[in-house]
Amino acid sequence: MADVIIAGGGPTGLMLACELRLAGVDVLVLERLARRTGESRAGGLHARSVELLDQRGIVDRFLAEGSAQPLAHFAFMHLDIEGFPTRHPYAVAIHQSRIEQLLEDRAIELGVRLRRPAEVTGLRQDATGVEVEIAGEAGTERLRADYLVGCDGGRSTVRKLTGIGFPGTDATLTAQLGDVELTDPPAEVVFGPEGRRDNGFYMNFNSEWPGLYRIITVEFDKITNRDEPVTLETLSEACTDIAGTDWGMHSPRRLDRFSDACRLVDRFRAGRVLLAGDAAHVHFPSSGQGLNLGLQDAVNLGWKLAAVVRGQAPDTLLDSYHDERHLHTTHMLNNIRAQTSLWRAGQHADALREVFHDLIEFEDGNRYLGGVISQLDTHYPMGDGHPALGRRMTDLDIKSPTGQIRVFELLHGARPVLLDYTGRSELRTALEGWADRVDLVEAEPRDDHWSFPVLGEVPAPAAALIRPDGHVAWVASTGPADPELPETDTEALVAALTRWFGPTRG
Ligand SMILES: Cc1cc2nc3c(=O)[nH]c(=O)nc-3n(C[C@H](O)[C@H](O)[C@H](O)COP(=O)(O)OP(=O)(O)OC[C@H]3O[C@@H](n4cnc5c(N)ncnc54)[C@H](O)[C@@H]3O)c2cc1C
């Protein structure tokens, strides 16, 4: 028995497990594979993911192993995010295998239980929980939990078992990936639009294993049955067709296939079963979004599910996970579909690329796309009012009675924070019923404005309620220089506290 079972120990499942443990939830992760493959698909973390790790106090582990690069691109058209108002205006190049290992180390430190090999093969839910059937070394077993989260990748068994719809667009191309040795290596790395040809495009660059190259081929308008095996011959043939050579490839360590099929679940939740990461959305890996989306799913869901499991909030809070992430992912998938069109060859795609190049030259064009690709502009609808509402909180320096601190440091424990520059008793009184769940931080006013990527500068409010995922859930209508709060502000604060963190007890 566990409070929550997570199917799948990839980046999404591990991040979610950490978030739940921080909130004191008993978590069991079931992973189909007996051991990690050590293989990577993703090669980096975007700026918002770096911020998420900073919000939890573990970013240094990732920065120590990866390299920060001022890299964000839209179909390989460079975006300049260096001037964005964040402490991390860059992407971190780090292999997925290392991201997973670092998250697993963290999960184990926090007391997450991890079982492998344990493949989820069946599930049955009732009014009080979910029974999960697993196939492992000891044969078939049944386990029970209050909730099950499917983080089991693009071919998610959990998604299929719940019958959750997975609408979207079908594949229009076939991509193959190989980590191989080359007898006649290319003189130059091809990692960008220079690999575009009439029939597809290719890339070659160093793989994560010394001496091996990663070769990627993309064949336009070729649809392959995804269960057909990738072989050295199929990769070599595609490479020769597109690049004119296979550089004498041999001794593959890894071969894989992917496509531009682009799908998003019609609901992230079916009763006590939820989905996150690739289990909920798949797309072409242009601009490297998938793993990053999965981390954001995990950080959006973790604190909500924890509050429901602990009986603090009604289970309707989980519907906001669907609402927020479905909306955000819909926009992201559209952006990725547009990028896929720009990868095509021919005059039409070339013309479109030129138009985008011109638009990106404008500060606003660069800022808009940079905000989307870095995921720093992720925001959720939280009603009308102050422009900061629903946005990710800026990592301000704060002067509190206990000393100088950053906002992200306040979020290390994944607890909500009421940041109060007014020092007024109304806010303290309003918060009393939630004192066990929400931290009050009284700070000295120091900023007249807050800066956000894309949005720009907005007037700083006299107080703000920050959710554990770092998004702003309420702000005072007055500024720090004018801390007189109208009564409607405290009413709105109480409504926000109730909505996000459940009613007060008694
Ligand atoms: C070529 C390529 C390059 C990419 N590059 C990037 C990039 O640069 N940046 C980026 O953000 N994304 C990138 N992606 C996407 C990224 O790899 C995925 O989005 C990411 O791995 C999703 O993580 P996940 O944890 O949701 O799923 P997965 O990584 O697929 O993990 C799912 C886990 O569940 C396990 N599992 C499956 N079924 C079961 C079951 N029934 N029971 C128990 N366990 C199960 C699996 O063994 C696996 O460990 C790339 C993808 C490709 C193909």
The ligand as an SDF file (V2000), in Angstrom:
LIG
                    3D

 53 58  0  0  0  0  0  0  0  0999 V2000
   15.7590   12.1040  -30.5150 C   0  0  0  0  0  0  0  0  0  0  0  0
   15.0800   12.7200  -29.3300 C   0  0  0  0  0  0  0  0  0  0  0  0
   15.6650   13.8370  -28.7600 C   0  0  0  0  0  0  0  0  0  0  0  0
   15.0530   14.4590  -27.6910 C   0  0  0  0  0  0  0  0  0  0  0  0
   15.6280   15.5720  -27.1620 N   0  0  0  0  0  0  0  0  0  0  0  0
   15.0050   16.2350  -26.1830 C   0  0  0  0  0  0  0  0  0  0  0  0
   15.5930   17.4070  -25.6160 C   0  0  0  0  0  0  0  0  0  0  0  0
   16.6770   17.8360  -26.0060 O   0  0  0  0  0  0  0  0  0  0  0  0
   14.9290   18.0300  -24.6140 N   0  0  0  0  0  0  0  0  0  0  0  0
   13.7470   17.5490  -24.1380 C   0  0  0  0  0  0  0  0  0  0  0  0
   13.1600   18.1620  -23.2370 O   0  0  0  0  0  0  0  0  0  0  0  0
   13.1790   16.4230  -24.6260 N   0  0  0  0  0  0  0  0  0  0  0  0
   13.7800   15.7510  -25.6280 C   0  0  0  0  0  0  0  0  0  0  0  0
   13.2390   14.6000  -26.0990 N   0  0  0  0  0  0  0  0  0  0  0  0
   12.0250   14.0620  -25.4460 C   0  0  0  0  0  0  0  0  0  0  0  0
   12.3450   13.3830  -24.1000 C   0  0  0  0  0  0  0  0  0  0  0  0
   13.2960   12.3660  -24.2790 O   0  0  0  0  0  0  0  0  0  0  0  0
   11.0610   12.8220  -23.4940 C   0  0  0  0  0  0  0  0  0  0  0  0
   10.0780   13.8240  -23.5510 O   0  0  0  0  0  0  0  0  0  0  0  0
   11.2560   12.3750  -22.0450 C   0  0  0  0  0  0  0  0  0  0  0  0
   12.0510   11.2250  -21.9810 O   0  0  0  0  0  0  0  0  0  0  0  0
    9.9050   12.0920  -21.3810 C   0  0  0  0  0  0  0  0  0  0  0  0
   10.1140   11.6650  -20.0730 O   0  0  0  0  0  0  0  0  0  0  0  0
    9.0230   10.7510  -19.3650 P   0  0  0  0  0  0  0  0  0  0  0  0
    9.5660   10.4580  -18.0180 O   0  0  0  0  0  0  0  0  0  0  0  0
    7.6970   11.3910  -19.4750 O   0  0  0  0  0  0  0  0  0  0  0  0
    8.9540    9.4320  -20.2510 O   0  0  0  0  0  0  0  0  0  0  0  0
   10.0950    8.3810  -20.5470 P   0  0  0  0  0  0  0  0  0  0  0  0
   11.4360    9.0180  -20.5670 O   0  0  0  0  0  0  0  0  0  0  0  0
    9.6640    7.6260  -21.7530 O   0  0  0  0  0  0  0  0  0  0  0  0
   10.0790    7.4230  -19.2960 O   0  0  0  0  0  0  0  0  0  0  0  0
    9.0520    6.4790  -19.1040 C   0  0  0  0  0  0  0  0  0  0  0  0
    9.5440    5.4020  -18.1640 C   0  0  0  0  0  0  0  0  0  0  0  0
    8.4590    4.5150  -17.9050 O   0  0  0  0  0  0  0  0  0  0  0  0
    8.9030    3.1630  -18.0060 C   0  0  0  0  0  0  0  0  0  0  0  0
    7.7220    2.3630  -18.3510 N   0  0  0  0  0  0  0  0  0  0  0  0
    7.1020    2.2630  -19.5510 C   0  0  0  0  0  0  0  0  0  0  0  0
    6.0150    1.4800  -19.4610 N   0  0  0  0  0  0  0  0  0  0  0  0
    5.9300    1.0910  -18.1760 C   0  0  0  0  0  0  0  0  0  0  0  0
    5.0100    0.2860  -17.4610 C   0  0  0  0  0  0  0  0  0  0  0  0
    3.9460   -0.2700  -18.0490 N   0  0  0  0  0  0  0  0  0  0  0  0
    5.2340    0.0670  -16.1470 N   0  0  0  0  0  0  0  0  0  0  0  0
    6.2910    0.6360  -15.5140 C   0  0  0  0  0  0  0  0  0  0  0  0
    7.2100    1.4010  -16.1570 N   0  0  0  0  0  0  0  0  0  0  0  0
    7.0200    1.6420  -17.4610 C   0  0  0  0  0  0  0  0  0  0  0  0
    9.9750    3.2190  -19.0670 C   0  0  0  0  0  0  0  0  0  0  0  0
   10.8630    2.1190  -18.9630 O   0  0  0  0  0  0  0  0  0  0  0  0
   10.6520    4.5460  -18.7730 C   0  0  0  0  0  0  0  0  0  0  0  0
   11.6910    4.4160  -17.8210 O   0  0  0  0  0  0  0  0  0  0  0  0
   13.8320   13.9410  -27.1690 C   0  0  0  0  0  0  0  0  0  0  0  0
   13.2550   12.8120  -27.7390 C   0  0  0  0  0  0  0  0  0  0  0  0
   13.8650   12.2110  -28.8140 C   0  0  0  0  0  0  0  0  0  0  0  0
   13.2280   11.0150  -29.4270 C   0  0  0  0  0  0  0  0  0  0  0  0
  1  2  1  0
  2  3  1  0
  2 52  2  0
  3  4  2  0
  4  5  1  0
  4 50  1  0
  5  6  2  0
  6  7  1  0
  6 13  1  0
  7  8  2  0
  7  9  1  0
  9 10  1  0
 10 11  2  0
 10 12  1  0
 12 13  2  0
 13 14  1  0
 14 15  1  0
 14 50  1  0
 15 16  1  0
 16 17  1  0
 16 18  1  0
 18 19  1  0
 18 20  1  0
 20 21  1  0
 20 22  1  0
 22 23  1  0
 23 24  1  0
 24 25  2  0
 24 26  1  0
 24 27  1  0
 27 28  1  0
 28 29  2  0
 28 30  1  0
 28 31  1  0
 31 32  1  0
 32 33  1  0
 33 34  1  0
 33 48  1  0
 34 35  1  0
 35 36  1  0
 35 46  1  0
 36 37  1  0
 36 45  1  0
 37 38  2  0
 38 39  1  0
 39 40  1  0
 39 45  2  0
 40 41  1  0
 40 42  2  0
 42 43  1  0
 43 44  2  0
 44 45  1  0
 46 47  1  0
 46 48  1  0
 48 49  1  0
 50 51  2  0
 51 52  1  0
 52 53  1  0
M  END
$$$$
